[in-house]
Amino acid sequence: MAFMEVNYMVLDKVNYPKDIKKLTKKEKIELSKELRDMIINTCSNTGGHLASNLGVVELTIALFSCFDLPKDKIVWDVGHQSYVHKILTGRKDKFNTLRQMGGIAGFPRTSESPYDSFDTGHSSTSISAALGMARARDLLHKDNKVIAVIGDGALTGGMAMEALNDAGISKTDLIVILNDNEMSISKNTGGMSQFLSKLRTGKGYIKKRKFLKTFVTHIPIIGKFLYKVISRLLRSIKSLFIKNMYFENIGFKYLGPIDGHSIEDLEEILNRAKYLEGPILIHIITKKGNGYKPAEEKPNKFHSVGPFNIEDGTSKKEKKKDYSAAMGEALVKLAKKDKKIVAITAAMEEGTGLSEFANKYPNRFFDVEIAEQHGLTLAAGMAKEGLKPVVPIYSSFLQRAYDQVIHDICMQKLPVTICVDRAGCVGNDGETHNGLFDLSYLSTIPNMNIMAPKNYEELGLMLEFAVNSGKPMAIRYPRGTEDSYEFKPSKKIELGKGEIVREGTDLTIVAIGKMVPYAMHVADKLHEDNIEAEVINIRFIKPLDIKLIEKSLEKTNRLVTIEDNCISGGLGETIKSNLSKCYKTTNFAYPDEFIKHGSIPEIEKKYGLDIDSIYKKIKKDL
Ligand SMILES: Cc1ncc(C[n+]2csc(CCOP(=O)(O)OP(=O)(O)O)c2C)c(N)n1
């Protein structure tokens, strides 16, 4: 990889946090430049969460200078900003394997390094985990520090609020660093973000401090002392102006706002916080994408980016229409005709394909920030009063709102359409982001209806069916683009009805969603061996069209199921438990384990879920 050939003046001699402590101020500044260079180089090849990492370079250096890792614990919220942490904790030489199969993960992993104190990937968990560690430390009479680093986006998540509420009265020593860049993936919204912007009055304050620093510190002899006195005074005056200071009122000592790109200022405040007792919140102001122009200009594009050209930030791969975009397009069409359709997102407007909807129908679009639970109960309330809410949400993040689906939507049979995006294997983001459980966990819920389309056309039909069904509906679809298999136009969607997409006599393949075209390719290959497979696009896992499957099995006597869900409670097991007779069966599904990062084709091959492996296994079994 490109960066391996680069010689770095400072970074070459830094491998672990202890090496940072030996650096001079100037060297630390040079280190921050070199780290940016390495991260930009690597992400340009591997893709990754570039902008967020560029925002925490100085913070990570300052933290490692002031604390003793791994004795002291840092919990990175979401963990997408942990690249600097990884490079500086013994993983510099493996950094070019970031997010690649067998390489280092894009998120903190305790299995990867003792410096990673807690696994993250889903938002807003850091304060809870850190408070747990702090309480454990107290009860076990240890003396380490615990620090949670949370972004202003992640702070909008309910869990973060619950944890602040608990930590505030805990009297436990805990440092929460609020990394405020005014951005979630898109611009941060909501009341908390408005409150933070008041604190950022802030900006003027930081500028004043900067001016003061350059001006006063240059006064001979007394300059540095004077600066300290005045800046302390400024800080206390500021807190007089900020009325009803939320963090202080709930029991935190608030320090800030601090320029999050000044290593010196950060070290000063961290060294102060280290000796204060009780819960402390340090508010730092950073710039997402700092130090790389294209990312500074388009921080949302560079939040999570694929391989790109460093010179201008343009993508190396052409962006094709994917399932999220197909859903967004279909929804806009439906919303034009039906004013009752509203869309809700939990901070994933672009990721879930809702940008056009948001632009066209701003009054019917609600970004609730990283609040999946609230988003779904909000949808339930809207549905109760006659609207038709559509909630696109990533499968893995939907896990968090399981009770809301049960308690607020399905118990009352409310017509909410949940578009379960990124269902199945997601590839490089790894185990926290795979959507391998939704078929299982959703199909246990009474009144829930669950379908999955084989291509974009069917997704459009399913969406139309769902919003007009008057029932709780989930439509799950994968990350990426539709398969190239050319199907005949889809038949009308009927509740709980599958369709035969290929007739055959030797075996019955029942597939769902993305795996239907896979089944067709497999059937084509089997045909060349004179084996005729009947392929059923089951469409719904709930209600399940067991009659259609049984009718086909009467003819073929042999069953194969293919799904991109885990085996437990998925399509294969559901069919098996509904069949009135036993048949020789092969189930293709993900095993009962957390599937690590890698590209989707690599992972499918590893688990025998690519077309070739499925074909070979069926042939062998026959
Ligand atoms: C429960 C959950 N919902 C959504 C996401 C997707 N997500 C990843 S990072 C992010 C925004 C985080 O913003 P912030 O905490 O401010 O960090 P920044 O990237 O701005 O530094 C979102 C919405 C997630 N990881 N977890």
The ligand as an SDF file (V2000), in Angstrom:
LIG
                    3D

 26 27  0  0  0  0  0  0  0  0999 V2000
  -27.7450    2.6600   16.7200 C   0  0  0  0  0  0  0  0  0  0  0  0
  -27.0340    3.2650   15.5500 C   0  0  0  0  0  0  0  0  0  0  0  0
  -27.7340    3.9910   14.6500 N   0  0  0  0  0  0  0  0  0  0  0  0
  -27.0950    4.5410   13.5910 C   0  0  0  0  0  0  0  0  0  0  0  0
  -25.7520    4.3800   13.4280 C   0  0  0  0  0  0  0  0  0  0  0  0
  -25.0640    4.9290   12.1890 C   0  0  0  0  0  0  0  0  0  0  0  0
  -24.1010    5.9910   12.5410 N   0  0  0  0  0  0  0  0  0  0  0  0
  -22.7900    5.7470   12.6250 C   0  0  0  0  0  0  0  0  0  0  0  0
  -21.9120    7.0940   13.0550 S   0  0  0  0  0  0  0  0  0  0  0  0
  -23.3000    8.0520   13.0750 C   0  0  0  0  0  0  0  0  0  0  0  0
  -23.1980    9.5130   13.3840 C   0  0  0  0  0  0  0  0  0  0  0  0
  -22.3670    9.7500   14.5670 C   0  0  0  0  0  0  0  0  0  0  0  0
  -22.1920   11.1120   14.7380 O   0  0  0  0  0  0  0  0  0  0  0  0
  -21.2270   11.6180   15.8870 P   0  0  0  0  0  0  0  0  0  0  0  0
  -21.4330   10.8020   17.0940 O   0  0  0  0  0  0  0  0  0  0  0  0
  -21.4130   13.0790   16.0280 O   0  0  0  0  0  0  0  0  0  0  0  0
  -19.7770   11.2810   15.3520 O   0  0  0  0  0  0  0  0  0  0  0  0
  -18.9470   11.9830   14.1790 P   0  0  0  0  0  0  0  0  0  0  0  0
  -18.8850   10.9530   13.0860 O   0  0  0  0  0  0  0  0  0  0  0  0
  -19.6520   13.2290   13.7700 O   0  0  0  0  0  0  0  0  0  0  0  0
  -17.6130   12.2510   14.7510 O   0  0  0  0  0  0  0  0  0  0  0  0
  -24.4310    7.3020   12.7700 C   0  0  0  0  0  0  0  0  0  0  0  0
  -25.8030    7.8230   12.6900 C   0  0  0  0  0  0  0  0  0  0  0  0
  -25.0660    3.6140   14.3900 C   0  0  0  0  0  0  0  0  0  0  0  0
  -23.7530    3.3800   14.2920 N   0  0  0  0  0  0  0  0  0  0  0  0
  -25.7230    3.0880   15.4390 N   0  0  0  0  0  0  0  0  0  0  0  0
  1  2  1  0
  2  3  1  0
  2 26  2  0
  3  4  2  0
  4  5  1  0
  5  6  1  0
  5 24  2  0
  6  7  1  0
  7  8  2  0
  7 22  1  0
  8  9  1  0
  9 10  1  0
 10 11  1  0
 10 22  2  0
 11 12  1  0
 12 13  1  0
 13 14  1  0
 14 15  2  0
 14 16  1  0
 14 17  1  0
 17 18  1  0
 18 19  2  0
 18 20  1  0
 18 21  1  0
 22 23  1  0
 24 25  1  0
 24 26  1  0
M  CHG  1   7   1
M  END
$$$$
